[in-house]
Amino acid sequence: MHDVIVVGVPLLAILAGIFFNRNDLKDLRAEMHGLRAEMNARFNKVEERLGGIDADLRQFYHLTGKLEGRVDAIEKRS
């Protein structure tokens, strides 16, 4: 019985301290939330850039098609 008290009481005190002192987890969650928000903002910027690149490529291929038609017409005249 003496051994249970000698080992059990400090063990319970340590476990209670760990259980009640969860500020580090709250800080970690807040930091993770901030990082998630920052990552979402960066991904949105990347998506905007990719949308612009896609629009530019569509215009490029459209103009390329027009020029190809003109080149074909010029070749037929020759």
C-alpha positions as CSV (number, residue, x, y, z in Angstrom):
1,M,0.0,0.0,0.0
2,H,2.9,2.3,0.8
3,D,4.4,1.8,-2.7
4,V,1.0,2.6,-4.3
5,I,0.9,5.9,-2.5
6,V,4.6,6.7,-3.1
7,V,4.3,6.0,-6.9
8,G,0.6,6.8,-7.5
9,V,0.4,10.3,-6.0
10,P,3.2,11.9,-8.0
11,L,2.1,10.0,-11.1
12,L,-1.5,11.4,-10.7
13,A,-0.1,14.9,-10.0
14,I,2.0,14.7,-13.2
15,L,-0.9,13.4,-15.3
16,A,-3.2,16.1,-13.9
17,G,-0.7,18.8,-14.7
18,I,-0.4,17.5,-18.3
19,F,-4.2,17.3,-18.6
20,F,-5.0,20.7,-17.2
21,N,-2.0,22.5,-18.9
22,R,-3.2,22.4,-22.5
23,N,-2.2,25.9,-23.4
24,D,0.5,24.6,-25.7
25,L,-2.2,22.8,-27.7
26,K,-4.3,25.9,-27.9
27,D,-1.3,27.9,-29.2
28,L,-0.5,25.1,-31.7
29,R,-4.0,25.1,-33.0
30,A,-4.0,28.9,-33.3
31,E,-0.7,28.8,-35.2
32,M,-2.0,26.0,-37.5
33,H,-5.1,28.1,-38.2
34,G,-2.9,31.1,-39.1
35,L,-0.8,28.9,-41.4
36,R,-3.8,27.4,-43.0
37,A,-5.2,30.9,-43.7
38,E,-1.9,32.0,-45.2
39,M,-1.7,28.9,-47.4
40,N,-5.2,29.5,-48.7
41,A,-4.4,33.0,-49.6
42,R,-1.2,31.9,-51.4
43,F,-3.1,29.2,-53.3
44,N,-5.8,31.7,-54.3
45,K,-3.0,34.0,-55.7
46,V,-1.6,31.0,-57.6
47,E,-5.0,30.1,-59.0
48,E,-5.5,33.7,-60.1
49,R,-2.1,33.7,-61.9
50,L,-2.9,30.4,-63.6
51,G,-6.3,31.8,-64.7
52,G,-4.5,34.7,-66.3
53,I,-2.0,32.4,-68.0
54,D,-4.9,30.3,-69.3
55,A,-6.6,33.3,-70.7
56,D,-3.3,34.5,-72.4
57,L,-2.8,31.0,-73.9
58,R,-6.3,30.9,-75.2
59,Q,-5.8,34.3,-76.9
60,F,-2.4,33.1,-78.3
61,Y,-3.8,30.0,-79.8
62,H,-6.8,31.9,-81.2
63,L,-4.4,34.4,-82.9
64,T,-2.2,31.6,-84.1
65,G,-5.2,30.0,-85.8
66,K,-6.1,33.2,-87.5
67,L,-2.5,33.7,-88.7
68,E,-2.3,30.1,-89.9
69,G,-5.4,30.8,-92.0
70,R,-3.8,33.9,-93.5
71,V,-0.6,32.0,-94.3
72,D,-2.6,29.3,-96.0
73,A,-4.4,31.9,-98.1
74,I,-1.2,33.6,-99.1
75,E,0.3,30.2,-100.1
76,K,-2.7,29.4,-102.3
77,R,-2.2,32.7,-104.1
78,S,1.3,31.9,-105.0
